[in-house]
Amino acid sequence: MKLFIHDLEKGNFQKLLPNLLDENIIISDDGTIQHCIGCFGCWVKTPAACVIRDKYGDMGEYLSKCKEVVIISKCCYGGFSPFVKNVLDRSISYIHPYFVIRNGEMHHRRRYENHIDMQVWFYGESITKKEKQTAQKLLKANSINLDCNVSRVTFVHSIEEMEGQI
């Protein structure tokens, strides 16, 4: 199963991926997402689930059920768009609050056995070289924290450049 997290308008997403199978999970901005409040309730009060019970409260579970995550985001200063960043913040329940040493660094222990391959598509008309470098560093850090593999990072100027490639 694939998990798609994107900030595209519905019509643009459907144009890019018109034939998605029903078993995939699609996370898109419907204007109702609440911000992570940093309470860590997903670790101590309701393990593996966000205490904010909106349709984004089960992101950890969604991540646990997939083998591949595809993120499509506008590149904002070398990072994700506010919506995509918020979704990822709401996904920390995917990992445990406990720590392990990985690659000589301290990171959170994994909660689930699945291994995720992540591909990220950044779009924007004028993504600078510095923003690309920042985005690549961010993705490397995210992949270590989530104990996943980033299999592809692509920067495009327009959504049309993604057609037929995802």
ZATIVEX-715368 format. One record per residue (C-alpha): residue number from 1; x, y, z. Coordinates in pm, 1 decimal, padded with zeros to 6 digits. Each point is the difference from the previous one (the first is absolute). Layout:
% residues N
  pos         x         y         z
  NUM         X         Y         Z
...
END
This chain:
% residues 166
  pos         x         y         z
    1   00000.0   00000.0   00000.0
    2   00111.9   00356.8  -00072.3
    3  -00065.9   00308.4   00207.0
    4  -00026.1   00324.8  -00195.0
    5   00037.7   00329.0   00186.9
    6  -00048.4   00304.8  -00218.2
    7  -00095.3   00365.0  -00002.0
    8  -00136.5   00011.7  -00354.6
    9  -00346.4   00110.4  -00094.4
   10  -00226.5  -00301.6  -00050.0
   11  -00020.8   00039.7  -00377.2
   12   00378.2   00021.3  -00037.1
   13   00055.0  -00310.5   00212.5
   14  -00258.5  -00198.6  -00194.8
   15   00162.0   00114.8  -00324.5
   16   00338.6  -00126.1   00121.8
   17  -00126.3  -00331.0   00135.1
   18  -00335.6  -00079.6  -00158.6
   19   00012.7  -00377.3   00052.9
   20   00081.2  -00041.8   00369.1
   21  -00120.2  -00326.6   00144.6
   22  -00234.4  -00000.4   00298.9
   23   00253.5  -00153.3   00240.0
   24   00219.3   00312.8  -00009.5
   25  -00037.4   00269.9   00263.5
   26  -00018.6   00358.7  -00120.4
   27   00055.7   00287.8   00242.2
   28  -00096.8   00337.4  -00142.0
   29  -00087.2   00341.9   00134.6
   30  -00371.2   00042.0   00053.0
   31   00049.3   00301.6   00226.9
   32  -00081.4  -00183.4   00324.0
   33   00341.6  -00111.8   00126.5
   34   00084.5   00119.3   00348.1
   35   00357.6   00078.4   00098.3
   36   00209.3  -00229.4   00217.2
   37   00003.8   00153.2   00347.8
   38   00316.8  -00176.5   00111.1
   39  -00170.4  -00174.3   00290.9
   40   00155.1  -00342.5  -00076.1
   41  -00336.2  -00156.5   00084.5
   42   00052.0  -00230.0  -00299.3
   43   00283.3  -00153.4   00199.5
   44  -00138.1  -00001.3   00354.8
   45  -00380.1   00044.4   00003.6
   46  -00114.1  -00173.3  -00319.4
   47   00303.9  -00194.9  -00125.6
   48   00028.9  -00000.2  -00379.1
   49  -00292.0   00242.4  -00049.8
   50  -00016.6   00376.9   00020.0
   51  -00220.0   00132.3   00279.9
   52  -00147.6   00247.3  -00248.1
   53  -00274.0  -00207.8  -00155.1
   54  -00041.1   00140.0  -00347.5
   55   00053.4  -00191.5  -00322.4
   56   00377.6   00046.3   00034.6
   57   00019.7  -00156.3   00347.8
   58   00096.1  -00347.2  -00124.5
   59   00305.4   00092.4  -00205.5
   60   00222.8  -00235.9   00199.2
   61  -00230.2  -00290.1  -00079.4
   62  -00013.8   00097.6  -00367.8
   63   00380.4   00002.5  -00015.1
   64   00009.5  -00340.2   00170.6
   65  -00211.5  -00154.7  -00276.8
   66   00199.9   00116.1  -00298.1
   67   00318.8  -00094.3  -00175.5
   68   00028.9   00317.6  -00201.6
   69  -00069.6   00365.5   00075.8
   70  -00026.7   00253.6  -00280.0
   71   00011.5   00363.4   00107.8
   72  -00086.2   00277.3  -00243.5
   73   00063.4   00343.7   00145.0
   74   00064.1   00353.3  -00103.9
   75   00358.6   00080.7   00094.4
   76  -00012.4   00267.9   00268.7
   77   00346.0   00134.4   00087.1
   78   00151.1  -00346.6  -00041.7
   79  -00271.0  -00174.0   00198.1
   80  -00350.7  -00131.7  -00028.9
   81  -00310.6   00210.7  -00046.4
   82  -00180.3   00088.9   00325.3
   83  -00265.5  -00268.0  -00058.1
   84   00248.3  -00281.2  -00072.9
   85   00217.5   00105.7   00295.1
   86  -00306.5  -00010.2   00224.1
   87  -00088.4  -00351.5  -00120.3
   88   00353.6  -00116.9   00073.0
   89  -00011.3   00163.0   00345.7
   90  -00322.6  -00188.7   00067.2
   91   00179.1  -00324.0  -00100.1
   92   00243.0  -00028.4   00291.5
   93  -00215.6  -00272.0   00151.5
   94   00161.0  -00227.6  -00262.6
   95   00306.3  -00019.8   00223.7
   96   00047.1  -00072.4   00371.7
   97   00106.5   00264.7   00250.8
   98   00285.5  -00232.9   00101.1
   99   00346.2   00040.9  -00148.6
  100   00251.1  -00218.8  -00181.5
  101   00339.6   00071.7  -00149.4
  102  -00012.0  -00007.6  -00380.3
  103   00294.0   00104.4  -00219.0
  104   00181.2   00114.9   00314.6
  105  -00283.1   00239.7   00086.1
  106  -00292.2  -00016.6   00241.2
  107  -00339.8  -00040.3  -00168.4
  108  -00344.9  -00121.6   00090.0
  109  -00061.9  -00373.6  -00006.6
  110  -00232.3  -00131.9  -00267.3
  111  -00346.6  -00106.7   00108.9
  112  -00087.6  -00210.8  -00304.9
  113   00179.0  -00265.7  -00203.2
  114  -00070.8   00136.2  -00347.9
  115   00275.2   00173.2  -00195.6
  116  -00096.4   00302.0  -00204.0
  117   00142.2   00120.6  -00328.8
  118  -00071.3   00369.2  -00039.4
  119   00001.0   00206.7  -00313.8
  120  -00042.3   00375.0   00012.9
  121  -00099.6   00237.6  -00275.7
  122   00061.6   00369.2   00062.4
  123  -00154.0   00245.1  -00242.1
  124   00041.3   00373.7  -00042.4
  125   00078.9   00243.7  -00276.6
  126   00327.9   00126.8   00143.7
  127   00156.3  -00252.6   00237.6
  128   00354.7   00117.6   00070.0
  129   00310.6  -00215.9   00030.5
  130   00016.7   00082.2   00372.8
  131  -00365.4  -00104.9   00048.9
  132   00074.0  -00331.1  -00173.5
  133   00296.8  -00058.5   00231.6
  134  -00210.3   00083.9   00306.2
  135  -00278.4  -00231.9  -00115.9
  136   00244.0  -00287.0  -00052.8
  137   00144.1   00046.4   00351.1
  138  -00351.3   00011.9   00145.7
  139  -00097.2  -00322.1  -00176.5
  140   00314.2  -00174.9   00117.7
  141  -00080.9   00097.1   00360.0
  142  -00365.0  -00102.8  -00041.0
  143   00100.6  -00337.2  -00142.7
  144   00227.5  -00069.9   00296.1
  145  -00268.8   00103.8   00248.2
  146  -00266.9  -00214.8  -00167.8
  147   00250.5  -00279.1  -00070.2
  148  -00101.7  -00001.7  -00364.7
  149   00170.0   00021.8  -00339.0
  150  -00035.7   00304.4  -00225.4
  151   00006.7  -00160.8  -00342.4
  152  -00061.2   00312.7  -00205.3
  153   00006.3   00377.6   00038.9
  154  -00109.3   00197.1  -00303.0
  155  -00029.2   00373.5  -00053.6
  156  -00227.4   00126.5  -00275.4
  157  -00113.0   00343.0  -00111.1
  158  -00359.5  -00096.7  -00065.8
  159  -00247.7  -00272.0   00084.1
  160  -00016.8  -00096.3  -00367.1
  161   00363.9  -00115.5   00016.3
  162  -00108.7  -00275.3   00242.2
  163  -00255.6  -00150.5  -00237.6
  164   00075.5  -00362.3  -00081.2
  165   00294.3  -00016.5   00241.2
  166  -00160.4  -00073.3   00337.4
END
